[in-house]
């Protein structure tokens, strides 16, 4: 990080977002490395729903035409904005056993998968619920908020969705709702998982789409070790009620036993014991969009 150089911003090259509307880059939501055997490969997920790929360590990027040209993308009832004017790709997960096997999550469209390094894509949203649509089980039209793959068991993938918490154990063929009983936890954006135990995950719930504040105005982390059959609340060291923090989709991170999350109100909290106890790092930051642990050698 001592020196930096500019890299050309990904371009849509005059392609149409929809008939009569030229696509232009609004935001880069996520960057993801290409995997162990493609270390010069870099994926970019953007708004308005374009996926870009670099095969030269980020020196140049090309739009992944196969996804951009997917028959569902031009249908405004299948790809559309979620709290934004345009759809956006916010999660990219590479299968640790196969670099050419990649999942992406799009708000709103759903989860898509490629088995050949991006040449072909197909939706894998069976079992998901889109309660905001007249027909709540479309092939495309879902709103995943965050998606993570279990690195030691990549058939297990977790998803915090607009309509609940979902999990698949068959590599995306079918998702099952694992939100807690009585609807808690259910809605939210942030997600962390264990990479050694495919049944373990943490979420930070919010009240609802209409009320993006903590449930009962109590900031809390919810934890499951049995694939969502039971959830426990972890809030030791977190502020008392009333609390109005929202944790955004990239604002929660885990590495080993250490966890950290930042909020839209500029608060940052850390834990060194898997969320059992929390410490306040700062109350004076700008809104926290992303929290990432550094892998120090």
matplotlib code that plots the C-alpha trace (Angstrom):
import matplotlib.pyplot as plt

x = [0.0, 3.0, 2.2, -0.9, -1.7, -4.9, -6.7, -9.2, -12.7, -14.8, -16.9, -20.2, -19.1, -22.5, -24.4, -28.1, -29.3, -32.8, -34.3, -33.5, -31.3, -27.5, -25.8, -23.2, -21.2, -23.0, -21.0, -18.6, -20.2, -17.7, -14.3, -13.5, -10.3, -10.4, -9.3, -6.2, -5.4, -6.4, -4.6, -4.5, -8.3, -10.5, -14.3, -16.2, -19.9, -21.4, -24.5, -26.4, -26.0, -22.9, -20.3, -16.8, -13.8, -10.1, -7.6, -4.5, -4.7, -7.0, -5.1, -8.1, -11.7, -14.2, -17.9, -19.1, -21.4, -22.9, -24.5, -25.4, -27.1, -29.0, -32.6, -33.9, -31.8, -33.9, -37.1, -37.9, -39.9, -36.9, -33.9, -34.8, -33.5, -33.9, -33.7, -31.8, -32.8, -30.9, -30.1, -26.6, -24.3, -23.0, -21.8, -19.4, -18.4, -15.8, -16.0, -12.7, -12.6, -13.1, -12.2, -14.5, -17.5, -18.7, -21.9, -23.2, -26.0, -28.0, -30.5, -32.9, -32.7, -31.3, -28.5, -26.8, -24.1, -21.5, -19.6, -17.3, -15.6, -18.4, -19.2, -22.7, -25.0, -28.1, -30.3, -30.4, -33.2, -35.4, -36.9, -36.4, -39.4, -40.1, -43.0, -43.1, -44.1, -47.6, -46.1, -43.6, -41.6, -40.2, -37.2, -35.6, -36.7, -35.3, -33.5, -30.5, -28.9, -25.7, -24.4, -21.4, -20.0, -18.5, -14.9, -14.4, -17.8, -18.7, -22.0, -23.2, -24.1, -25.8, -27.9, -29.5, -32.4, -35.0, -37.5, -35.6, -32.4, -31.8, -29.3, -28.5, -26.6, -26.6, -24.6, -27.6, -30.0, -32.5, -32.7, -34.4, -35.7, -33.8, -35.1, -35.8, -39.1, -41.7, -40.0, -36.7, -34.2, -35.5, -34.8, -31.4, -28.4, -25.3, -24.1, -21.0, -20.5, -18.1, -15.8, -15.3, -18.8, -21.4, -24.2, -22.9, -23.8, -24.3, -26.7, -27.5, -31.3, -33.2, -36.9, -38.2, -37.8, -40.0, -38.2, -34.5, -33.6, -32.8, -35.6, -37.1, -34.4, -31.9, -28.6, -27.9, -26.1, -27.9, -26.0, -26.9, -24.8, -27.5, -28.4, -31.0, -33.0, -32.1, -30.8, -29.2, -28.7, -25.3, -25.3, -22.9, -21.0, -23.3, -25.2, -28.5, -31.8, -32.9, -30.5, -30.9, -27.9, -28.2, -25.4, -25.1, -24.4, -20.6, -20.3, -19.9, -16.7, -15.2, -11.8, -11.1, -12.5, -12.4, -15.5, -16.2, -19.1, -19.7, -23.0, -24.6, -24.2, -20.4, -20.1, -17.6, -17.6, -15.3, -15.2, -12.4, -14.5, -16.9, -19.4, -19.8, -18.5, -18.2, -16.0, -16.6, -13.8, -15.3, -18.5, -17.2, -16.7, -18.6, -21.2, -19.4, -20.0, -17.4, -15.4, -12.6, -9.9, -6.4, -4.6, -1.3, 1.5]
y = [0.0, 2.4, 3.3, 3.2, 3.6, 4.2, 1.4, 2.1, 2.0, -0.8, 0.4, -0.9, 0.3, 1.7, -1.4, -0.9, -1.5, -1.7, -0.5, 3.2, 3.4, 3.2, 1.4, 3.4, 2.4, 3.6, 1.7, -1.2, -3.2, -6.1, -7.4, -11.1, -12.9, -15.7, -18.6, -20.6, -21.6, -18.3, -15.7, -13.2, -13.4, -10.8, -10.5, -7.2, -6.9, -3.6, -1.5, -1.6, -5.4, -5.8, -8.5, -7.7, -10.1, -9.4, -12.1, -9.8, -9.0, -6.0, -4.1, -4.3, -5.6, -7.0, -7.2, -10.8, -10.8, -14.2, -12.8, -9.4, -11.2, -13.6, -13.7, -12.7, -9.5, -7.4, -8.3, -5.5, -8.0, -10.2, -7.8, -4.6, -2.2, -3.0, 0.3, 1.5, 2.5, -0.4, -4.0, -4.6, -7.6, -7.5, -11.0, -13.2, -16.5, -18.8, -22.6, -23.3, -26.7, -25.3, -21.8, -21.9, -22.6, -19.2, -17.9, -14.3, -12.7, -9.9, -7.5, -7.9, -11.0, -13.7, -16.2, -17.2, -19.9, -20.6, -23.9, -22.8, -19.6, -17.3, -18.7, -19.8, -18.8, -20.2, -19.1, -21.3, -19.8, -22.9, -22.6, -18.9, -16.6, -13.3, -12.2, -8.8, -10.2, -11.4, -14.9, -15.4, -18.3, -17.0, -18.5, -14.9, -11.9, -12.6, -10.2, -11.8, -9.2, -11.2, -14.6, -16.6, -20.1, -22.4, -22.9, -26.3, -27.6, -25.6, -27.4, -25.3, -21.7, -19.2, -16.3, -13.4, -12.5, -9.8, -12.5, -14.4, -16.4, -19.3, -22.1, -24.7, -27.9, -29.1, -26.3, -24.2, -26.7, -25.9, -23.4, -23.9, -21.1, -21.3, -18.0, -18.4, -19.3, -16.6, -14.6, -13.8, -13.4, -12.9, -9.6, -8.0, -7.4, -8.6, -12.3, -14.2, -17.9, -20.6, -22.1, -25.3, -25.9, -25.6, -25.4, -22.3, -18.7, -15.2, -12.5, -9.0, -8.6, -5.5, -4.9, -4.9, -3.3, -0.4, 0.0, -0.5, -0.3, -3.1, -5.4, -3.9, -1.1, -3.6, -4.1, -7.8, -10.6, -13.9, -17.1, -20.7, -23.9, -26.2, -24.8, -22.4, -24.9, -22.7, -19.2, -17.5, -13.8, -12.4, -8.8, -8.7, -5.4, -3.9, -0.7, -0.8, 0.2, 2.3, 1.8, 2.8, 1.2, -0.7, -3.0, -3.0, -6.1, -5.8, -4.3, -7.6, -9.7, -12.8, -14.3, -17.2, -16.3, -12.6, -10.7, -7.1, -5.0, -1.4, 0.5, 3.2, 5.6, 5.2, 2.8, -0.1, -3.1, -6.1, -9.5, -11.9, -14.8, -15.5, -12.9, -13.9, -10.5, -7.2, -4.2, -0.7, 0.6, 3.9, 5.9, 8.6, 7.2, 8.0, 5.5, 2.1, 0.4, -2.4, -4.3, -6.6, -8.4, -8.3, -11.6, -10.7, -13.2]
z = [0.0, -0.1, -3.7, -5.8, -9.5, -11.3, -13.1, -15.9, -14.6, -16.1, -19.1, -20.5, -24.0, -25.0, -24.2, -23.2, -19.7, -21.2, -24.5, -24.9, -21.8, -22.1, -19.2, -17.1, -14.0, -10.8, -8.2, -7.7, -4.9, -4.6, -5.7, -5.4, -6.3, -8.8, -6.6, -5.8, -9.4, -11.0, -8.9, -11.7, -12.0, -10.4, -10.5, -10.0, -9.1, -10.1, -10.3, -12.7, -12.6, -14.7, -13.8, -14.9, -15.1, -15.2, -16.2, -15.7, -12.0, -12.5, -15.2, -17.4, -17.1, -19.6, -19.1, -18.7, -21.8, -21.0, -17.9, -19.3, -22.2, -20.0, -21.1, -17.7, -17.4, -19.8, -18.0, -15.5, -13.5, -13.0, -12.7, -10.8, -8.2, -4.4, -2.6, -5.7, -9.2, -10.7, -9.8, -8.3, -7.8, -4.2, -3.4, -5.5, -4.1, -5.7, -5.0, -3.2, -5.0, -8.5, -9.5, -12.5, -10.3, -9.2, -7.5, -7.6, -5.7, -7.3, -5.7, -7.2, -9.4, -7.1, -7.2, -10.4, -10.9, -13.5, -13.9, -16.6, -15.5, -16.6, -20.1, -19.1, -16.2, -14.7, -11.8, -8.7, -6.6, -5.9, -2.4, -2.0, -1.3, -2.9, -0.8, -2.4, -5.8, -6.8, -7.4, -4.6, -6.1, -9.4, -11.0, -11.1, -9.1, -5.6, -3.3, -1.5, 0.8, 1.5, 0.5, 1.8, 0.9, 3.5, 2.4, 3.9, 2.8, -0.3, -0.8, 2.1, 1.3, 3.6, 2.5, 4.4, 2.1, 2.1, 3.0, 5.6, 6.3, 3.8, 3.5, 0.9, 1.5, -2.1, -3.8, -4.6, -6.1, -3.3, -0.5, 2.8, 5.1, 8.5, 10.1, 13.8, 15.2, 15.7, 13.0, 14.8, 13.4, 10.0, 8.2, 8.0, 5.8, 7.6, 7.7, 8.9, 8.8, 10.1, 7.4, 9.4, 10.6, 7.8, 10.3, 12.1, 11.3, 12.8, 11.7, 12.9, 12.6, 11.7, 12.3, 8.7, 5.3, 6.4, 9.8, 9.3, 13.0, 15.5, 16.6, 19.8, 19.5, 20.9, 18.9, 19.0, 17.1, 16.6, 16.4, 15.4, 15.5, 14.2, 10.8, 12.1, 14.3, 17.3, 17.5, 20.6, 21.2, 21.8, 23.1, 26.0, 25.7, 23.1, 23.9, 25.8, 24.3, 22.6, 19.8, 16.1, 14.4, 11.1, 9.9, 6.2, 4.0, 4.0, 7.5, 9.4, 9.2, 10.9, 10.9, 13.3, 16.7, 15.9, 14.7, 13.9, 12.7, 11.9, 11.6, 9.6, 12.6, 12.7, 15.5, 15.4, 17.7, 17.9, 19.6, 20.2, 21.4, 18.5, 19.6, 23.2, 24.4, 22.5, 22.9, 21.5, 19.2, 18.1, 18.2, 15.9, 12.4, 9.2, 8.2, 8.0, 4.6, 4.8, 7.5, 6.5, 8.5, 7.2, 6.8, 8.3, 7.7]

ax = plt.figure().add_subplot(projection="3d")
ax.plot(x, y, z, "-o")
ax.set_aspect("equal")
plt.show()
